[in-house]
Each structure stands twice: as C-alpha cells, then as structure tokens.
C-alpha cells in the first residue's frame, strides 16, 4: 500500500503545472531514450515524462481545483507511448533540449503486437497517409502469406495500402502475374519495379509525392535501392538507420522520418519476419480481407459462420466460383487460427 501511494505521489508531482508554457512539434526520429522533435526548422532533443508511461486516474474534480489528486496509476500496454509522426507538447529547457509531456490526438497509426509473451502494443508510426508494402519478386522469394499479414495490419487501423514488387529484373513477369492479379482484384494498387533497369521508378516517386508514407516489408527486398532511385542518397541514409536496428536494438529504437525532395516524407520500418495483429479478435480477421467483405453476413449461419465447414457458406461459395483467391482464403484461415 505505501508503494502504491508513493507511485501516485510521484505521478502527481510530474504532472505539468497548468500555468507552464509548452512548445509543440513533430517527432521525426527516435534514439535510445531520446526523441528528436521538429518545431518548424529547429530540432529539440527530448526525453519523455514518466507519466506518459502510465494511465493516471483522477476523481471528478471540483471546478476550482487546478490539480486534482491522482487516485490510481495503471501501466500502459504500449512499448513506447511516443511514436514517429506524433504531434507532441513539451517543456523547452532553452538549450535545444526538453521533455515531452503530452501526445496530441493521432489521426491514425500502424501498430503490431510486440514480440514476447507479454501482450504489448508496438506503435510503428502515426499520422501517415498510406502504407507501402514492399516485397521482392526473388532473392528473397516472396512470402505471400506474410504480405497478407502486413496488409491486414494496415486494414485493421484503416490505413490505405499499396503493394510494390521489387527486383522484377530477376524474374519473368509471369512468375508473379497470378498474385499481382489477386491483389489488384482485392482492391490494392500494385506496382512492379526494378531499380536496376529503372522500371516503375517514376510511378513509385509519384505515389510518394506530397504524402506521408510508411515503407514496410521484410529485410533484403531492395527498399534502399528503390529509395535511392527516386532520390539519390535517401536509401543510404535509411540504410544506416536500419543497420543500427539490425544490431540487436529494439525495433522501435532507431526509426526516422525523412523528407522527400518532391514534397512529403517517408519512414522505413525495420524488416520484420512477424507482423502480429494487435487487438483483433479471430472472428474479425476475414473483415480485413477486402474481397471477402461483400460476402460476410450472407452465410446460412450469418456472423457465426467460421467459413471452414458450415453448409451454405457464402465465402466458400465465392472461393469455389473464383471470386475470392483460394490462396488468400487459406491465408485468412491461418491468420484466424493464430
């Protein structure tokens, strides 16, 4: 009991005084324990208040009370409460350093379940316009089920997504034609590229122009080469950040938002073998596959249908008729099974 009271007292002490003047900016880079905040031409290196790692519970305050007493402290279920792209308020020390005390409301976020046994949310990036999922046609061979998981993660947070296939110079176009058609019929824009031959570079540049983009995909698919092709040196800068991440640091430790010469910005995420969905129930998985949505609720057993063995399943009938890819259908079932 005394420990809890002590924690509540510390949390109350760290709450910002209402009369303190705060500055605002955007987090564009994360280091170990530090956050680079852009205030519009100037960078402030910030730490964060420990109160952001807790949910503080207050009683209903009297109108005249400026600092109500903290009655309980709950740990948050997020790896890091501050993400790349966050609009934040911070106390400015006046020497280009400060402390983030508030994260402003986010319009969206790309999240995943953090690795490990403990159920924690890992926020990758926030306030972006779309997710660009990059996979290679070869070296490494594409894992289409992993691509489905990336796209489902974007769908779960309402973020538009597009697919970019790199290294098309290594394969015949027919090698990926069936899957490309599958994703296009599902409603995803698909771009075929080759940094070596300059194929698809201009359309890729246009897709990023003027937009806040997050690049996602496994390691080794050629994201750096692709970024170098649209803006010389950009891929090198991104690659340097990725090398730091791949040395065993936590995947949220080294992320950075880079400006694009033609307007907009790009955040490259570290290559991830797993992209676990966060806060999605198994029965909600099929709703993350756009081509399945028109058939949901039309089964004989309505929303109770598992789309595996029940008679009168509209989803299975659509698969049999070719309206839904059998491969994507099986991928959905695998994802639903966990």
C-alpha positions as CSV (number, residue, x, y, z in Angstrom):
1,X,0.0,0.0,0.0
2,X,2.7,2.5,0.8
3,X,4.4,1.7,-2.5
4,X,1.2,2.5,-4.4
5,X,0.8,5.7,-2.5
6,X,4.4,6.7,-3.3
7,X,3.8,6.0,-7.0
8,X,0.7,8.0,-7.1
9,X,2.5,10.9,-5.4
10,X,5.4,10.8,-7.9
11,X,2.9,10.8,-10.8
12,X,1.1,13.8,-9.4
13,X,4.4,15.6,-8.9
14,X,5.3,15.1,-12.5
15,X,2.0,16.3,-13.9
16,X,2.7,19.6,-15.7
17,X,1.6,22.7,-13.9
18,X,-1.4,24.3,-15.9
19,X,0.5,27.6,-16.0
20,X,3.6,26.1,-17.7
21,X,4.0,27.3,-21.3
22,X,4.5,24.4,-23.6
23,X,6.0,24.2,-27.1
24,X,4.7,21.9,-29.9
25,X,6.4,19.9,-32.6
26,X,6.6,16.7,-34.5
27,X,8.6,13.6,-33.6
28,X,10.7,12.7,-36.6
29,X,13.5,10.5,-35.1
30,X,13.8,8.1,-32.2
31,X,17.0,7.1,-30.4
32,X,17.6,5.1,-27.3
33,X,15.6,7.1,-24.7
34,X,15.5,10.3,-26.8
35,X,13.2,11.8,-29.3
36,X,14.1,14.4,-31.9
37,X,11.2,16.9,-32.2
38,X,10.9,19.3,-35.2
39,X,9.5,22.6,-34.3
40,X,9.5,24.0,-37.8
41,X,13.2,24.3,-38.7
42,X,14.7,23.7,-35.3
43,X,15.3,20.3,-33.6
44,X,14.8,19.8,-29.9
45,X,16.2,16.6,-28.3
46,X,13.6,15.4,-25.8
47,X,13.1,12.8,-23.1
48,X,9.6,11.9,-22.1
49,X,7.8,12.4,-18.8
50,X,7.3,9.1,-16.9
51,X,3.6,10.0,-16.6
52,X,3.2,9.1,-20.3
53,X,4.0,5.5,-19.4
54,X,1.1,5.4,-17.0
55,X,-2.7,6.0,-17.1
56,X,-3.5,8.3,-14.3
57,X,-6.9,8.0,-12.7
58,X,-8.4,11.2,-11.2
59,X,-11.6,11.7,-9.2
60,X,-14.2,14.1,-10.5
61,X,-12.5,17.4,-9.8
62,X,-14.3,20.4,-8.2
63,X,-14.5,23.4,-10.7
64,X,-11.9,25.4,-8.6
65,X,-9.4,22.5,-8.4
66,X,-6.5,23.0,-10.8
67,X,-4.5,19.9,-9.9
68,X,-6.9,17.1,-8.7
69,X,-5.3,14.3,-6.7
70,X,-4.2,11.1,-8.5
71,X,-6.2,8.2,-7.0
72,X,-4.7,5.4,-9.1
73,X,-1.9,4.6,-11.5
74,X,-2.2,2.0,-14.2
75,X,0.7,0.9,-16.5
76,X,0.0,1.3,-20.2
77,X,0.0,-1.7,-22.6
78,X,2.3,0.0,-25.2
79,X,6.0,-0.5,-25.7
80,X,6.6,3.2,-26.2
81,X,3.9,5.9,-25.8
82,X,5.6,8.2,-28.3
83,X,5.9,7.3,-32.0
84,X,7.4,8.7,-35.2
85,X,4.9,11.2,-36.6
86,X,3.4,12.2,-33.2
87,X,2.5,15.8,-32.6
88,X,3.6,16.5,-29.1
89,X,3.8,19.2,-26.5
90,X,7.0,19.6,-24.5
91,X,8.7,21.7,-21.9
92,X,11.5,23.6,-23.5
93,X,14.7,23.9,-21.4
94,X,16.0,26.7,-23.7
95,X,19.1,24.8,-24.8
96,X,17.6,22.7,-27.6
97,X,16.5,20.0,-25.1
98,X,13.2,19.4,-23.4
99,X,10.7,16.9,-22.0
100,X,7.6,15.6,-23.8
101,X,4.6,15.8,-21.5
102,X,1.7,15.3,-23.9
103,X,1.0,13.4,-27.1
104,X,-1.7,15.1,-29.2
105,X,-4.6,13.0,-30.7
106,X,-3.5,10.8,-33.6
107,X,-5.4,10.6,-36.9
108,X,-4.2,7.0,-37.5
109,X,-1.4,4.6,-36.5
110,X,0.3,1.5,-37.8
111,X,0.6,-1.0,-34.9
112,X,1.6,-4.6,-34.3
113,X,1.8,-6.9,-31.3
114,X,5.2,-6.6,-29.8
115,X,7.4,-9.7,-29.7
116,X,7.5,-11.6,-26.4
117,X,5.0,-13.3,-24.1
118,X,3.6,-10.1,-22.6
119,X,0.7,-8.6,-24.6
120,X,2.0,-5.2,-25.6
121,X,1.2,-2.9,-28.4
122,X,4.0,-1.6,-30.6
123,X,3.2,1.6,-32.4
124,X,5.4,1.8,-35.5
125,X,4.4,5.2,-37.0
126,X,1.4,7.6,-36.7
127,X,-0.3,10.3,-38.8
128,X,0.6,8.9,-42.2
129,X,-1.3,8.9,-45.4
130,X,-0.7,5.3,-46.6
131,X,1.4,2.1,-46.1
132,X,3.6,1.0,-48.9
133,X,4.3,-2.8,-48.5
134,X,7.5,-3.8,-50.4
135,X,8.2,-7.4,-51.4
136,X,10.8,-8.8,-53.8
137,X,9.9,-11.0,-56.8
138,X,13.1,-13.0,-55.9
139,X,16.1,-13.1,-53.6
140,X,14.3,-13.5,-51.2
141,X,11.4,-15.4,-52.7
142,X,8.1,-13.7,-51.8
143,X,6.1,-15.0,-48.9
144,X,2.6,-14.0,-49.9
145,X,1.1,-15.0,-46.6
146,X,3.4,-12.6,-44.8
147,X,2.3,-9.9,-47.3
148,X,-1.3,-10.7,-46.4
149,X,-0.4,-10.1,-42.8
150,X,1.1,-6.7,-43.5
151,X,-2.0,-5.7,-45.5
152,X,-4.3,-6.9,-42.8
153,X,-2.4,-4.8,-40.2
154,X,-3.0,-1.8,-42.4
155,X,-6.7,-2.7,-42.8
156,X,-7.1,-3.1,-39.0
157,X,-6.2,0.6,-38.5
158,X,-8.0,1.9,-41.5
159,X,-4.8,2.9,-43.4
160,X,-4.8,2.7,-47.2
161,X,-2.2,0.3,-48.5
162,X,-0.4,-0.4,-51.8
163,X,1.9,-3.2,-52.9
164,X,5.3,-2.7,-54.5
165,X,7.1,-5.7,-56.0
166,X,10.9,-5.1,-56.5
167,X,13.7,-6.9,-58.4
168,X,11.5,-7.6,-61.4
169,X,14.7,-7.9,-63.4
170,X,15.3,-11.2,-61.7
171,X,12.2,-13.0,-62.9
172,X,9.9,-13.4,-65.8
173,X,6.7,-11.3,-65.4
174,X,4.6,-14.4,-65.4
175,X,6.2,-15.6,-62.2
176,X,4.2,-13.1,-60.1
177,X,1.4,-12.4,-62.5
178,X,-1.2,-14.5,-60.7
179,X,-0.6,-13.0,-57.3
180,X,-0.4,-9.5,-58.7
181,X,-3.8,-10.0,-60.3
182,X,-5.1,-11.4,-57.0
183,X,-4.1,-8.3,-55.1
184,X,-5.4,-5.9,-57.7
185,X,-8.8,-7.7,-57.8
186,X,-8.8,-7.3,-54.0
187,X,-8.5,-3.5,-54.5
188,X,-4.8,-2.9,-53.8
189,X,-2.7,-0.8,-56.2
190,X,0.3,-3.0,-57.3
191,X,3.5,-1.5,-58.8
192,X,6.2,-3.6,-60.4
193,X,9.6,-2.1,-60.2
194,X,13.3,-2.7,-60.9
195,X,15.9,-0.3,-59.5
196,X,18.5,-1.9,-61.8
197,X,16.5,-1.3,-65.0
198,X,14.7,1.8,-63.9
199,X,11.3,0.1,-64.2
200,X,8.4,1.6,-62.3
201,X,10.6,4.3,-60.7
202,X,8.6,7.3,-61.8
203,X,5.2,5.9,-60.8
204,X,6.7,5.0,-57.4
205,X,8.0,8.5,-57.0
206,X,4.6,9.9,-57.8
207,X,2.9,7.5,-55.4
208,X,5.0,9.1,-52.6
209,X,5.0,12.7,-53.7
210,X,3.3,15.1,-51.2
211,X,2.3,12.3,-48.9
212,X,3.4,10.9,-45.5
213,X,4.4,7.3,-46.4
214,X,5.5,4.4,-44.3
215,X,7.5,1.7,-46.1
216,X,7.1,-1.8,-44.7
217,X,8.4,-5.2,-45.7
218,X,11.0,-7.8,-44.9
219,X,14.7,-7.3,-45.0
220,X,16.6,-7.7,-48.2
221,X,13.8,-6.8,-50.6
222,X,15.6,-3.8,-52.0
223,X,13.9,-0.9,-50.3
224,X,17.1,1.1,-50.0
225,X,17.8,0.7,-53.7
226,X,14.3,1.7,-54.6
227,X,14.5,4.8,-52.4
228,X,17.9,5.7,-53.9
229,X,16.4,5.5,-57.3
230,X,13.8,8.2,-56.6
231,X,16.1,10.4,-54.5
232,X,19.9,9.8,-54.6
233,X,21.3,9.2,-51.2
234,X,18.0,8.7,-49.5
235,X,18.3,4.9,-49.4
236,X,21.8,5.2,-48.0
237,X,20.6,7.4,-45.1
238,X,17.7,5.0,-44.5
239,X,20.1,2.0,-44.6
240,X,22.3,3.5,-42.0
241,X,19.3,3.6,-39.6
242,X,18.4,0.0,-40.5
243,X,21.9,-1.2,-39.8
244,X,21.7,0.2,-36.3
245,X,18.4,-1.5,-35.8
246,X,19.6,-4.9,-37.0
247,X,22.4,-5.0,-34.5
248,X,20.0,-6.2,-31.9
249,X,18.5,-2.9,-30.7
250,X,14.8,-2.9,-30.1
251,X,12.8,-2.3,-33.3
252,X,11.5,1.0,-32.0
253,X,14.9,2.3,-31.0
254,X,16.0,3.6,-34.4
255,X,13.3,5.0,-36.7
256,X,13.4,8.2,-38.6
257,X,11.1,10.2,-40.9
258,X,13.0,11.5,-44.0
259,X,11.7,14.4,-46.1
260,X,11.3,13.9,-49.9
261,X,12.6,16.5,-52.4
262,X,9.3,16.5,-54.2
263,X,7.3,17.0,-51.0
264,X,6.1,14.6,-48.4
265,X,8.1,12.2,-46.2
266,X,8.9,8.6,-45.8
267,X,9.5,6.3,-42.8
268,X,11.2,3.0,-43.5
269,X,10.4,0.3,-40.9
270,X,12.9,-2.4,-39.9
271,X,12.4,-5.7,-41.7
272,X,10.1,-7.9,-39.6
273,X,9.7,-11.6,-40.0
274,X,6.4,-11.4,-38.0
275,X,3.8,-8.8,-38.0
276,X,1.4,-9.8,-35.3
277,X,-2.0,-8.1,-35.3
278,X,-3.0,-6.1,-32.3
279,X,-6.4,-6.0,-30.7
280,X,-8.1,-8.0,-33.4
281,X,-10.4,-10.9,-32.5
282,X,-10.2,-14.1,-34.6
283,X,-13.7,-13.6,-35.9
284,X,-12.7,-10.2,-37.2
285,X,-9.9,-11.4,-39.4
286,X,-12.0,-12.1,-42.5
287,X,-13.1,-8.4,-42.4
288,X,-9.5,-7.4,-43.0
289,X,-9.6,-9.0,-46.5
290,X,-11.4,-6.5,-48.7
291,X,-12.5,-9.2,-51.2
292,X,-14.3,-11.1,-48.5
293,X,-16.3,-8.3,-47.1
294,X,-19.2,-8.4,-49.6
295,X,-19.9,-12.0,-48.5
296,X,-19.8,-11.6,-44.8
297,X,-23.2,-11.9,-43.1
298,X,-24.6,-13.7,-46.1
299,X,-23.8,-17.2,-44.9
300,X,-26.5,-19.5,-43.6
301,X,-25.2,-19.1,-40.1
302,X,-24.6,-15.3,-40.6
303,X,-21.8,-13.9,-38.5
304,X,-21.5,-17.2,-36.6
305,X,-20.0,-18.9,-39.7
306,X,-16.3,-19.8,-39.4
307,X,-16.1,-20.2,-43.2
308,X,-14.5,-23.6,-42.8
309,X,-17.0,-26.5,-42.7
310,X,-20.5,-25.0,-42.4
311,X,-23.1,-25.6,-45.2
312,X,-24.4,-22.5,-47.1
313,X,-21.2,-20.5,-46.5
314,X,-21.1,-17.6,-48.9
315,X,-17.4,-17.1,-48.6
316,X,-16.6,-20.7,-49.5
317,X,-19.0,-20.5,-52.5
318,X,-17.2,-17.3,-53.6
319,X,-13.9,-19.2,-53.4
320,X,-15.3,-22.1,-55.4
321,X,-16.5,-19.6,-58.0
322,X,-13.1,-17.9,-58.3
323,X,-14.4,-14.6,-56.9
324,X,-12.0,-15.0,-53.9
325,X,-8.5,-16.3,-54.3
326,X,-8.2,-19.8,-52.7
327,X,-4.7,-18.9,-51.6
328,X,-5.8,-15.7,-49.9
329,X,-8.8,-17.6,-48.3
330,X,-6.4,-20.2,-46.8
331,X,-4.1,-17.4,-45.6
332,X,-7.1,-15.8,-43.8
333,X,-7.9,-19.1,-42.1
334,X,-4.2,-19.5,-41.0
335,X,-4.3,-16.0,-39.6
336,X,-7.6,-16.6,-37.8
337,X,-6.2,-19.8,-36.2
338,X,-3.4,-17.7,-34.8
